[in-house]
């Protein structure tokens, strides 16, 4: 990937809309614009961060393609730290596509996924953890996930990592000086100082590691699977939670034959509600496949809502489903309490907390919301630590574990009375692992794995 190329891409969603934006970044941005943009003033006289009205013209035949507003931003005060041009076209597939085609015909290259943000990283505008926050921000599903992404984009995680790194680099540099220049007057470090620095770093890393599970939920959502036999109200519950008729509801057993997934927001947490086919013995091939899928989804669930019909006695099929739920995170939901209660739901208290509800009247739904949240976060204020909203992802977690293992190896080496050379080796491993989080040390393979998740226009 050549960073000296001038790249272009559509940076707004494809389809009808108020505007569509074609973004150009690179040293030839103004030159390319000058070939296709007709306006009152000469393009090369534009001041940075100004907007200009004019027309996009096909240079081959002089045909007007669109009336546009063009924004010019001179590097390095831009997203990529290169010269950037943004052409604001009328929204719609054809005008935006034609403008993009013209920029390519005049010398730009179509950007690869995430290449604008990759250039921002390579040119030092943001570090790698901030670049990851960009995609999290775009994909955020609730206010809390949005806040967490913005905080990381502002450098919240980077600051924590850099603080730990600076502490360890200071220790590493001092040990290296003692090893390399024993004849010079380098003040020796006391044993307590070395252990204190390493312990403090381990403690900080452990705090960051504790945020992984919450971060995963905020980014990906909490998988809540609704399970039970047919006609207990699973689809009605989904519709009630969504406040719309998303699933078909009838009195005919086996109506739901496939998996239905929808997101809802519970106290700022994105929750993926998964409505499954009713579990029962059946000879219907399609329904049978649905039942098998329902059982498969149990293994993917962060939380299972096991629904029973409280208006009829528990039967053999209810108790057969219970066998699948042993040892899992379960809430028992006794539905249809607007009718006469005939089920002895106390029999189910061993597999999870019991909540009574009526999807018909809405009674008990607020209790369910609270129970889902509390079951996952156990009543904790998830923004109580680390200044409020720093949450690591799977890549960060792997590198932090590598760093903490190296630091614990440092302590073991030190306790065994081995030379400081051995301590410095493990210190270097820990520092490099932390550096991979912010991108100070990173391979092309890692960069591709991160930026391939982006859309082309970002």
Number of C-alpha atoms within 10 A of each C-alpha: 7 6 15 11 17 23 25 29 30 23 17 17 15 14 13 12 12 10 16 25 24 21 25 33 32 23 18 20 26 21 13 20 22 16 17 21 25 19 16 9 11 10 17 10 7 16 11 15 14 11 16 16 16 15 20 27 19 17 14 8 7 11 11 14 19 19 17 21 19 24 18 23 24 21 17 13 14 18 19 23 21 25 22 28 25 23 27 23 23 19 18 16 14 14 17 25 16 15 24 21 15 21 24 18 12 16 17 22 16 20 22 19 19 22 26 26 24 25 19 20 21 15 16 12 18 22 20 25 24 26 22 20 22 19 20 22 19 13 14 22 21 19 15 20 26 20 16 25 29 20 20 24 23 14 19 21 24 22 13 15 22 16 14 20 19 12 15 23 16 12 19 22 12 17 20 15 16 19 15 11 10 11 8 9 9 13 9 11 12 9 10 9 11 18 16 12 15 21 16 14 20 20 12 16 20 14 12 21 19 14 20 18 15 21 21 16 17 25 23 18 23 24 21 24 26 29 29 27 24 22 21 24 26 30 27 22 23 23 19 18 22 15 10 10 13 15 17 10 16 13 10 9 14 21 17 23 18 17 15 16 16 14 18 19 17 16 13 15 22 23 23 20 25 24 28 28 31 27 23 18 11 12 8 10 9 12 21 19 14 21 25 13 17 24 16 11 19 20 12 12 20 18 21 25 26 25 26 28 25 24 18 15 14 17 10 9 13 19 12 13 17 15 10 11 16 12 9 15 17 24 23 24 28 25 25 22 19 16 12 10 16 13 16 12 19 8 10 20 11 12 18 19 14 21 18 20 23 22 21 14 12 13 16 17 18 12 12 20 14 13 18 20 18 12 15 16 13 11 11 10 9 16 15 9 14 15 9 14 23 25 29 24 17 12 13 21 19 14 18 24 17 17 25 24 16 22 25 17 18 23 18 13 17 17 11 9 9 11 11 16 16 13 21 20 14 21 24 17 17 26 24 19 25 26 20 19 25 24 21 13 13 15 10 8 8 12 13 14 10 18 21 13 12 21 18 18 22 21
